[in-house]
């Protein structure tokens, strides 16, 4: 497997509240985590950084060869629960951290499957460059997504809706959080892409596929970040990609 990542503060923010981590768990097995902090510059950065740290340690210490699908799911969801508990408790102990939280999207990738857990509006995509195919593996936990599902607005209207930034789930904001989980088959040549909304708000879905064609993975993530900045760069942008 090949892994690559890139993050940028963007052109309108002074601080980068995004955090990420990726690496190998076993030969042929890797993990990736992406978080987008909220609650003020310093507080958001703390929440995202702590979420990445806690989940990384939990996954690295808990994953073992031969784990069942059910065990992988339990490991990933429990890592979100642990991060939520510790970040929430930190916010109770210090007033300056009150209300802080973070989105999270995390994946464990084997030769045959990708396992994804998430809360918030950071996303995971499964891309097949050869077929020019892309599947969004996550569903945004946001006010606007709920409005689309209820039929209140269209997907096109959602793209520029004034409440687009409001999320309905986040790690660390409440005493508990419900994370969603999915598992998908993957094949040689596939790319798993994890990203914050600093990418998806400034890049089209078609560009996420187009930029993957005929370039190295490092070039791919750089193109994605550069494109988002060229299209406005109104938020921190973070991308982690894994090529199977």
C-alpha positions in Angstrom: 0.0 0.0 0.0 1.0 3.6 -0.6 0.0 6.4 1.7 0.2 10.2 1.3 -1.2 13.2 3.1 -1.2 17.0 2.9 -2.7 19.8 5.0 -2.9 23.6 4.6 -4.3 26.4 6.6 -6.0 27.9 3.5 -6.1 31.6 2.6 -8.7 32.9 5.1 -7.8 31.3 8.4 -4.9 32.1 10.7 -4.7 28.7 12.4 -5.0 25.1 11.2 -7.5 23.2 13.4 -7.2 20.1 11.3 -5.2 17.1 12.5 -4.4 13.7 10.9 -2.4 10.6 11.3 -1.7 7.5 9.1 0.6 4.5 9.2 1.1 0.8 9.0 -0.5 -1.6 11.6 0.8 -4.8 10.0 2.3 -5.7 6.6 -0.6 -5.0 4.2 -2.7 -3.3 6.8 -2.8 0.5 7.5 -4.9 3.1 9.3 -5.8 6.8 8.6 -7.5 9.4 10.8 -8.6 12.9 9.9 -10.2 15.4 12.3 -11.5 19.0 11.9 -11.6 20.9 15.2 -14.2 23.4 16.3 -14.8 25.8 19.2 -12.2 28.6 18.6 -8.7 28.5 17.1 -6.8 27.1 20.1 -9.7 24.9 21.4 -10.5 23.4 18.0 -6.9 22.5 17.4 -6.7 20.8 20.9 -9.8 18.8 20.2 -8.7 17.5 16.8 -5.2 16.8 18.0 -6.3 14.9 21.0 -8.9 12.9 19.0 -6.2 11.8 16.6 -3.8 10.9 19.4 -6.3 8.9 21.4 -7.7 7.0 18.4 -4.3 6.3 17.0 -3.0 4.8 20.2 -6.2 2.8 20.7 -6.1 1.4 17.2 -2.4 0.7 17.2 -2.6 -1.1 20.5 -5.8 -3.0 19.8 -5.4 -4.2 16.2 -4.0 -7.7 15.7 -3.7 -10.2 12.8 -6.8 -12.2 12.2 -9.3 -9.8 13.8 -12.9 -10.5 12.8 -15.0 -7.8 11.1 -17.0 -7.5 14.3 -13.9 -7.0 16.3 -12.5 -4.3 13.9 -15.8 -2.5 14.2 -15.8 -2.7 18.0 -12.2 -1.4 18.1 -13.0 1.6 15.8 -16.2 2.6 17.5 -14.7 2.2 21.0 -11.8 4.5 19.9 -14.3 7.2 19.0 -16.1 6.7 22.4 -12.8 7.0 24.3 -11.7 10.1 22.4 -15.2 11.7 23.1 -15.0 10.9 26.8 -11.5 12.3 27.3 -12.1 15.5 25.2 -15.4 16.1 26.9 -13.9 15.7 30.4 -11.1 18.1 29.4 -13.7 20.7 28.5 -15.3 20.3 31.9 -12.0 20.8 33.7 -10.9 24.0 32.0 -13.3 26.9 31.0 -11.2 27.8 28.0 -12.0 24.5 26.4 -15.7 24.7 27.0 -17.7 23.7 23.9 -14.8 22.4 21.9 -15.2 19.4 19.7 -14.0 17.9 16.4 -15.3 15.9 13.5 -13.5 12.6 12.8 -13.3 10.1 9.9 -11.0 7.1 10.4 -10.3 4.0 8.3 -8.5 0.7 8.6 -7.5 -0.7 5.3 -6.6 -4.3 4.6 -6.0 -6.0 1.3 -9.7 -6.9 0.9 -11.7 -4.3 3.0 -11.8 -0.8 4.1 -13.5 -0.2 7.5 -14.6 3.4 8.2 -16.0 5.1 11.3 -17.0 8.8 11.4 -18.9 11.6 13.2 -19.5 15.0 11.6 -18.9 16.1 8.1 -15.4 15.0 7.3 -15.7 12.4 4.6 -14.3 9.1 3.2 -14.4 8.2 -0.5 -13.6 5.1 -2.4 -12.1 5.9 -5.8 -11.3 3.7 -8.8 -9.2 5.9 -11.1 -9.2 3.3 -14.0 -13.0 3.3 -14.1 -13.4 7.0 -13.1 -15.7 5.8 -10.4 -16.2 7.3 -6.9 -18.4 6.3 -4.0 -18.9 8.4 -0.9 -18.6 6.0 2.1 -19.8 8.5 4.7 -23.0 10.5 5.2 -22.6 14.0 6.6 -23.9 14.5 10.0 -25.1 18.1 9.3 -28.2 20.3 9.3 -28.1 20.7 5.5 -27.7 17.0 4.9 -30.8 16.4 7.0 -32.7 19.0 5.0 -31.7 17.3 1.8 -32.9 13.9 3.1 -36.2 15.5 4.3 -36.7 17.0 0.9 -36.7 20.6 2.2 -33.9 21.6 -0.2 -32.1 20.0 -3.1 -28.5 18.7 -3.2 -27.7 21.7 -5.5 -29.2 24.1 -3.0 -27.2 22.5 -0.2 -23.9 23.4 -1.9 -24.3 27.1 -1.0 -26.7 26.9 1.9 -25.9 29.4 4.7 -26.2 26.6 7.3 -23.8 24.4 5.5 -21.2 24.6 8.3 -23.6 23.4 11.1 -23.0 19.8 12.1 -25.2 17.6 14.2 -22.6 15.2 15.6 -19.0 15.9 16.9 -16.5 14.3 19.2 -16.1 15.9 22.6 -19.2 18.2 22.6 -21.4 16.0 24.7 -20.9 13.2 27.2 -21.5 10.7 24.4 -21.5 10.6 20.6 -22.9 8.1 18.1 -20.4 7.3 15.3 -21.4 5.6 12.0 -19.5 2.6 10.7 -19.3 1.0 7.3 -17.3 -1.8 5.6 -16.6 -2.1 1.9 -14.8 -4.4 -0.4 -11.7 -2.9 -2.1 -9.6 -4.0 -5.1 -6.1 -3.4 -6.4 -5.8 0.1 -7.9 -8.5 1.6 -5.5 -7.8 4.8 -3.6 -9.3 5.5 -0.2 -9.6 9.2 0.4 -10.2 10.9 3.8 -10.7 14.6 3.9 -12.1 17.6 5.8 -14.8 19.9 4.4 -12.1 22.3 3.4 -11.6 20.0 0.5 -15.2 19.1 -0.4 -16.5 22.7 -0.1 -14.0 23.9 -2.7 -13.7 20.9 -5.0 -16.2 19.0 -7.1 -16.7 15.3 -6.8 -15.6 14.9 -10.4 -12.3 16.6 -9.6 -11.6 14.1 -6.8 -11.5 11.4 -9.5 -10.0 13.4 -12.3 -6.9 14.5 -10.4 -6.1 10.9 -9.5 -5.5 9.8 -13.0 -1.9 9.2 -14.1 -0.1 10.8 -11.1 1.6 9.5 -8.0 -0.3 9.6 -4.7 1.8 12.4 -3.4 1.0 14.4 -6.6 -2.6 13.6 -6.2 -3.0 14.9 -2.6 -1.1 18.0 -3.6 -3.3 18.7 -6.5 -6.4 18.3 -4.4 -5.2 20.8 -1.8 -3.9 23.3 -4.4 -7.3 23.1 -6.2 -9.2 23.9 -3.1 -7.0 26.9 -2.3 -7.3 28.1 -5.9 -11.1 27.9 -5.6 -11.2 30.1 -2.5 -9.4 28.3 0.3 -11.8 29.5 2.9 -11.1 26.8 5.4 -8.3 24.5 6.5 -7.9 21.6 4.1 -6.6 18.2 4.9 -6.3 15.1 2.7 -5.1 11.6 3.5 -5.0 9.0 0.7 -4.3 5.3 0.6 -3.6 3.4 -2.6 -4.3 -0.3 -2.5 
